Amino acid sequence: MPVLDPNPQGGQKKLLQMLGLIAGIVTVIAIVASLANAMG
């Protein structure tokens, strides 16, 4: 990946998608963990 990207918007969009995906995975894991904790 070049240091001076002529079109940085695509990279920003991909980065935001990755962050959103990571946040979604963390949220799902937290929900599953809390359910497992509630069930004992």
DOVEXTOR-439685 format. One record per atom (N, C-alpha, C): residue number from 0; residue in three letters; chain; atom name; y, x, z. Coordinates in nm, 4 decimals, m for minus. Example, Ala and Ser with C-alpha at 12.3 -4.5 7.8 and 13.67 -1.06 7.14 Angstrom:
BEGIN
+------+------+------+------+----------+----------+----------+
| lolo | bake | gupa | voro |       py |       px |       pz |
+------+------+------+------+----------+----------+----------+
|    0 |  ala |    A |    N |  m0.5690 |   1.3190 |   0.7800 |
|    0 |  ala |    A |   CA |  m0.4500 |   1.2300 |   0.7800 |
|    0 |  ala |    A |    C |  m0.3300 |   1.3200 |   0.7800 |
|    1 |  ser |    A |    N |  m0.2250 |   1.2850 |   0.7080 |
|    1 |  ser |    A |   CA |  m0.1060 |   1.3670 |   0.7140 |
|    1 |  ser |    A |    C |   0.0030 |   1.2900 |   0.7870 |
+------+------+------+------+----------+----------+----------+
END
This chain:
BEGIN
+------+------+------+------+----------+----------+----------+
| lolo | bake | gupa | voro |       py |       px |       pz |
+------+------+------+------+----------+----------+----------+
|    0 |  met |    A |    N |  m0.1185 |   0.0844 |   0.0000 |
|    0 |  met |    A |   CA |   0.0000 |   0.0000 |   0.0000 |
|    0 |  met |    A |    C |   0.1244 |   0.0886 |   0.0000 |
|    1 |  pro |    A |    N |   0.2120 |   0.0692 |  m0.0973 |
|    1 |  pro |    A |   CA |   0.3305 |   0.1563 |  m0.1054 |
|    1 |  pro |    A |    C |   0.4262 |   0.1327 |   0.0109 |
|    2 |  val |    A |    N |   0.4985 |   0.2384 |   0.0463 |
|    2 |  val |    A |   CA |   0.5937 |   0.2274 |   0.1570 |
|    2 |  val |    A |    C |   0.7079 |   0.1341 |   0.1177 |
|    3 |  leu |    A |    N |   0.7581 |   0.1496 |  m0.0069 |
|    3 |  leu |    A |   CA |   0.8661 |   0.0635 |  m0.0550 |
|    3 |  leu |    A |    C |   0.8052 |  m0.0451 |  m0.1424 |
|    4 |  asp |    A |    N |   0.7713 |  m0.1557 |  m0.0805 |
|    4 |  asp |    A |   CA |   0.7091 |  m0.2661 |  m0.1535 |
|    4 |  asp |    A |    C |   0.8174 |  m0.3427 |  m0.2293 |
|    5 |  pro |    A |    N |   0.8071 |  m0.3554 |  m0.3617 |
|    5 |  pro |    A |   CA |   0.9115 |  m0.4267 |  m0.4369 |
|    5 |  pro |    A |    C |   0.9176 |  m0.5751 |  m0.4033 |
|    6 |  asn |    A |    N |   0.8054 |  m0.6304 |  m0.3521 |
|    6 |  asn |    A |   CA |   0.8033 |  m0.7726 |  m0.3168 |
|    6 |  asn |    A |    C |   0.7448 |  m0.7869 |  m0.1771 |
|    7 |  pro |    A |    N |   0.8264 |  m0.7658 |  m0.0729 |
|    7 |  pro |    A |   CA |   0.7725 |  m0.7680 |   0.0641 |
|    7 |  pro |    A |    C |   0.7357 |  m0.9071 |   0.1129 |
|    8 |  gln |    A |    N |   0.7794 |  m1.0118 |   0.0419 |
|    8 |  gln |    A |   CA |   0.7509 |  m1.1473 |   0.0880 |
|    8 |  gln |    A |    C |   0.6002 |  m1.1729 |   0.0930 |
|    9 |  gly |    A |    N |   0.5278 |  m1.1258 |  m0.0079 |
|    9 |  gly |    A |   CA |   0.3829 |  m1.1464 |  m0.0095 |
|    9 |  gly |    A |    C |   0.3169 |  m1.0816 |   0.1112 |
|   10 |  gly |    A |    N |   0.3592 |  m0.9606 |   0.1444 |
|   10 |  gly |    A |   CA |   0.3038 |  m0.8931 |   0.2604 |
|   10 |  gly |    A |    C |   0.3372 |  m0.9653 |   0.3889 |
|   11 |  gln |    A |    N |   0.4610 |  m1.0139 |   0.3992 |
|   11 |  gln |    A |   CA |   0.4995 |  m1.0898 |   0.5183 |
|   11 |  gln |    A |    C |   0.4155 |  m1.2155 |   0.5308 |
|   12 |  lys |    A |    N |   0.3945 |  m1.2855 |   0.4188 |
|   12 |  lys |    A |   CA |   0.3161 |  m1.4093 |   0.4228 |
|   12 |  lys |    A |    C |   0.1734 |  m1.3792 |   0.4680 |
|   13 |  lys |    A |    N |   0.1155 |  m1.2711 |   0.4147 |
|   13 |  lys |    A |   CA |  m0.0212 |  m1.2357 |   0.4533 |
|   13 |  lys |    A |    C |  m0.0266 |  m1.1994 |   0.6016 |
|   14 |  leu |    A |    N |   0.0750 |  m1.1265 |   0.6487 |
|   14 |  leu |    A |   CA |   0.0781 |  m1.0884 |   0.7903 |
|   14 |  leu |    A |    C |   0.0880 |  m1.2127 |   0.8785 |
|   15 |  leu |    A |    N |   0.1745 |  m1.3073 |   0.8392 |
|   15 |  leu |    A |   CA |   0.1877 |  m1.4301 |   0.9177 |
|   15 |  leu |    A |    C |   0.0579 |  m1.5098 |   0.9162 |
|   16 |  gln |    A |    N |  m0.0111 |  m1.5120 |   0.8014 |
|   16 |  gln |    A |   CA |  m0.1388 |  m1.5830 |   0.7951 |
|   16 |  gln |    A |    C |  m0.2399 |  m1.5173 |   0.8880 |
|   17 |  met |    A |    N |  m0.2424 |  m1.3840 |   0.8911 |
|   17 |  met |    A |   CA |  m0.3358 |  m1.3145 |   0.9790 |
|   17 |  met |    A |    C |  m0.3041 |  m1.3429 |   1.1260 |
|   18 |  leu |    A |    N |  m0.1740 |  m1.3403 |   1.1598 |
|   18 |  leu |    A |   CA |  m0.1364 |  m1.3688 |   1.2987 |
|   18 |  leu |    A |    C |  m0.1731 |  m1.5117 |   1.3362 |
|   19 |  gly |    A |    N |  m0.1518 |  m1.6060 |   1.2432 |
|   19 |  gly |    A |   CA |  m0.1883 |  m1.7447 |   1.2692 |
|   19 |  gly |    A |    C |  m0.3380 |  m1.7597 |   1.2879 |
|   20 |  leu |    A |    N |  m0.4150 |  m1.6888 |   1.2050 |
|   20 |  leu |    A |   CA |  m0.5607 |  m1.6952 |   1.2167 |
|   20 |  leu |    A |    C |  m0.6061 |  m1.6394 |   1.3514 |
|   21 |  ile |    A |    N |  m0.5484 |  m1.5263 |   1.3912 |
|   21 |  ile |    A |   CA |  m0.5854 |  m1.4667 |   1.5195 |
|   21 |  ile |    A |    C |  m0.5486 |  m1.5614 |   1.6344 |
|   22 |  ala |    A |    N |  m0.4292 |  m1.6218 |   1.6271 |
|   22 |  ala |    A |   CA |  m0.3872 |  m1.7142 |   1.7326 |
|   22 |  ala |    A |    C |  m0.4813 |  m1.8344 |   1.7390 |
|   23 |  gly |    A |    N |  m0.5242 |  m1.8840 |   1.6226 |
|   23 |  gly |    A |   CA |  m0.6166 |  m1.9970 |   1.6203 |
|   23 |  gly |    A |    C |  m0.7510 |  m1.9604 |   1.6813 |
|   24 |  ile |    A |    N |  m0.8010 |  m1.8419 |   1.6492 |
|   24 |  ile |    A |   CA |  m0.9301 |  m1.7990 |   1.7044 |
|   24 |  ile |    A |    C |  m0.9195 |  m1.7863 |   1.8565 |
|   25 |  val |    A |    N |  m0.8095 |  m1.7257 |   1.9038 |
|   25 |  val |    A |   CA |  m0.7906 |  m1.7103 |   2.0490 |
|   25 |  val |    A |    C |  m0.7846 |  m1.8474 |   2.1166 |
|   26 |  thr |    A |    N |  m0.7159 |  m1.9419 |   2.0517 |
|   26 |  thr |    A |   CA |  m0.7060 |  m2.0769 |   2.1091 |
|   26 |  thr |    A |    C |  m0.8432 |  m2.1426 |   2.1182 |
|   27 |  val |    A |    N |  m0.9227 |  m2.1317 |   2.0119 |
|   27 |  val |    A |   CA |  m1.0565 |  m2.1909 |   2.0132 |
|   27 |  val |    A |    C |  m1.1419 |  m2.1274 |   2.1217 |
|   28 |  ile |    A |    N |  m1.1343 |  m1.9941 |   2.1342 |
|   28 |  ile |    A |   CA |  m1.2126 |  m1.9252 |   2.2373 |
|   28 |  ile |    A |    C |  m1.1694 |  m1.9727 |   2.3766 |
|   29 |  ala |    A |    N |  m1.0376 |  m1.9894 |   2.3966 |
|   29 |  ala |    A |   CA |  m0.9882 |  m2.0343 |   2.5269 |
|   29 |  ala |    A |    C |  m1.0388 |  m2.1748 |   2.5587 |
|   30 |  ile |    A |    N |  m1.0396 |  m2.2637 |   2.4584 |
|   30 |  ile |    A |   CA |  m1.0886 |  m2.4005 |   2.4803 |
|   30 |  ile |    A |    C |  m1.2370 |  m2.3989 |   2.5148 |
|   31 |  val |    A |    N |  m1.3142 |  m2.3221 |   2.4396 |
|   31 |  val |    A |   CA |  m1.4586 |  m2.3140 |   2.4660 |
|   31 |  val |    A |    C |  m1.4838 |  m2.2560 |   2.6045 |
|   32 |  ala |    A |    N |  m1.4071 |  m2.1540 |   2.6418 |
|   32 |  ala |    A |   CA |  m1.4256 |  m2.0922 |   2.7738 |
|   32 |  ala |    A |    C |  m1.3926 |  m2.1910 |   2.8856 |
|   33 |  ser |    A |    N |  m1.2845 |  m2.2673 |   2.8677 |
|   33 |  ser |    A |   CA |  m1.2480 |  m2.3626 |   2.9729 |
|   33 |  ser |    A |    C |  m1.3508 |  m2.4760 |   2.9821 |
|   34 |  leu |    A |    N |  m1.4043 |  m2.5185 |   2.8685 |
|   34 |  leu |    A |   CA |  m1.5096 |  m2.6215 |   2.8705 |
|   34 |  leu |    A |    C |  m1.6345 |  m2.5694 |   2.9406 |
|   35 |  ala |    A |    N |  m1.6733 |  m2.4452 |   2.9079 |
|   35 |  ala |    A |   CA |  m1.7903 |  m2.3866 |   2.9716 |
|   35 |  ala |    A |    C |  m1.7668 |  m2.3715 |   3.1219 |
|   36 |  asn |    A |    N |  m1.6467 |  m2.3383 |   3.1590 |
|   36 |  asn |    A |   CA |  m1.6138 |  m2.3224 |   3.3015 |
|   36 |  asn |    A |    C |  m1.6193 |  m2.4590 |   3.3706 |
|   37 |  ala |    A |    N |  m1.5721 |  m2.5626 |   3.3055 |
|   37 |  ala |    A |   CA |  m1.5720 |  m2.6956 |   3.3650 |
|   37 |  ala |    A |    C |  m1.7156 |  m2.7482 |   3.3803 |
|   38 |  met |    A |    N |  m1.8032 |  m2.7133 |   3.2854 |
|   38 |  met |    A |   CA |  m1.9423 |  m2.7584 |   3.2926 |
|   38 |  met |    A |    C |  m2.0212 |  m2.6787 |   3.3961 |
|   39 |  gly |    A |    N |  m1.9695 |  m2.5652 |   3.4351 |
|   39 |  gly |    A |   CA |  m2.0383 |  m2.4859 |   3.5336 |
|   39 |  gly |    A |    C |  m2.1245 |  m2.3823 |   3.4659 |
+------+------+------+------+----------+----------+----------+
END
